[in-house]
């Protein structure tokens, strides 16, 4: 029985390690998967602007860790799409040079923060952030679908 428990514990730890390695590999390759829960670093159920911006800064750093800290609009579009994010990378490129810098990305995210519904303390609940993210994905997917439809007409 003891051997079985040791084996079970080892198998569980191995699968967790593989899952984490797989997740970070995907993340490093540009597959961004935003998580409202992960933004809440102090686990109080609320996301502050500082938590929101820090989370996005860390995401950008991970995405661009093998580059000079920026990425082409084309590469960013592909990365966002692989991560299930429907964001116009072209809109992030404020100076229209074909490259997105961290400053441009963070400015774009700061604008998104300003549009989110917040409570009196200036924070948003994890649940409300999840709803906002889901609504954004649905809107963007519908827009993309209507664009695809109009291209075939």
Beta strands, then each sheet from edge to edge (+ up, - down):
strand 1: 46-47
strand 2: 71-72
strand 3: 99-100
strand 4: 124-125
sheet 1: 1+ 4-
sheet 2: 2+ 3-
end
